[in-house]
Amino acid sequence: MTTFETPGRSGQLQASRKLKQRKQLGKFGLNTAAVVVFVFAVFPVYWMVTTAFKSSEQIFTTDFIPFPTDPTLDHVKRVFTEGVAGHSIWRYLLNSSIVALGTVLIGAVFSLLAATAVARFRFRGRAPFLVLLLIVQMVPGEALLIPLFIMVRRAGLYDQLFGLIVVNIAMTLPFAIWMLRTFVAAVPRELEEAAWIDGASRFTTFWRVLFPLVAPGLVATSIFSFITAWNEFVFALTLISDQGSYTMPVALRYFVSQRSVDWGGIMAASTLMTIPVIIFFLLVQRRMVSGLVAGAVKG
């Protein structure tokens, strides 16, 4: 039996084909934009790592060399053997680790408690407090440099890593509170009420019910706090005067002199500086995924 397409059916088929083509073109455009953004973001890291293994002749040449033709470990060995500013590179990595981990651990406690209070309790000044958190985020850190310097010096924390930890906590806490507030508010209050009915105390309810569900958000804010504290330069340079207490970003500036720049040393030390961040992110990412799954099952 022969079938004939009516004009209306033919128009619908053409319209569906055009719609499908538009979706394919839109998907292709999004994928292309994603690839461009990825290349733009990854290229500096790629160039840093490859330059760390290039010889001095290849670094200072005007020719484009995408990969080191004769890889060398001279720059890496020199960073480990000679150190920076008379101290071992491990000392600066240790200082950065202390500051970053201290910022994450102490900041996580304060941000979680503050976010829980803001999300669960109604108190006078709650709305202005939330607005103030956003305003603080918009203030550049350089504008707070002098007041923070005076406060740290009067508190007796100048030239101490703990003083730098306190400043980093103050800079990352507003974002952490605002982000964790949304996670706490998303947890149904009925779960806590059910735990209270079963005889659980407020602390037990907080630790056994609320904390596992908010853990993914806590991990996300910890990643932000760790990267911010690890890469911070201005406050570390201003609040620390002892060279032995410098962090890695401050130590890198000693590769730049008035007459020359040791690009090989900078790239080698920068590559070493990124390794702890990658390790921390990979470890925490696994916990974040497991926390998401656990929270979904408990919910």
Steps between C-alpha positions, in 0.01 A plus 500: 500500500642838403495776763503868422626774731255780553630859476452544875698187585778601261526839667523340843782272382693794358449700818622208716806458276584868529454486875730197520762677287482807724548283807799330340650836404440633849660193655795531263540867594493423872754219459726727296477775762576247775809378314621858448454584869676177601799571275516860620500386865738206464760657268678706773534187715626300204754772412618520862563126525673470163718804569617346827662218298645713221862603478594866544565531125149378418343727763655820366467421132248691290388181322181329611594168662186318619694214660857485634707322237760401757328491844720593793459490876759771565246760613322260731827375650620858550181592685540202732875533558548878510162587650360851499628799697734281703233252612387163372200487269344248741484765770289729282276211400456414869411860586244513220354167611465619860327821393269330248400207721456725803273727297296203379460325837428803717295674234288188442395490866403867517331505159292188573382628838422846361319360196290274723407793724405720204298228327323349801442790743311826464666787685509876482744625238499176301424664164757783546756237596445311173521822301819589686655170392443593137638851553816361661551273198494805270768688693846439347753348734751778431260752655508304827877457503587792728220443756579129518871575537431729796266249663744210455790701641301616804388142562863387510460275196730689264767285335317182606331240285198495733440868428499422129256215565264735683507750213434230241208371706357852513528530121343162418239478776227718338491290183508175699211609725288616208560179305445263794181684593333370184604142582369522857174660385450218246498236775137436607433609856285190545814283512625687804157494665481124446837459670384712795189285535725191512683656795809639326656814644565812295868416465423141396247625247751749364779242474306192386226656284592850381876467457499200256253680274693829509841333456508541118456876536764508772742323268429749220568797729813326630636476146438871450662588833801277437571641154451859622735457796755303297528764225470809723791741451425856616418426864780243529749758371371773733442307822814281484849654509705194597623327184481163670125549554420595142245302304561369150343794308728744684805277452446496123574871473866434585545347156452851358794736537560853374696383196362158414220252553565135572212363295616143535507523879163678512332238282657210689402641840151588374454146371597363840262748661202370302552134596364530859192684371429225249548229764272681745233547234510134396474376857220737593314439175463132585359590839267750337357237264458248782334766711257580222404134465469451875287810531271385222449161667433652841265758355 
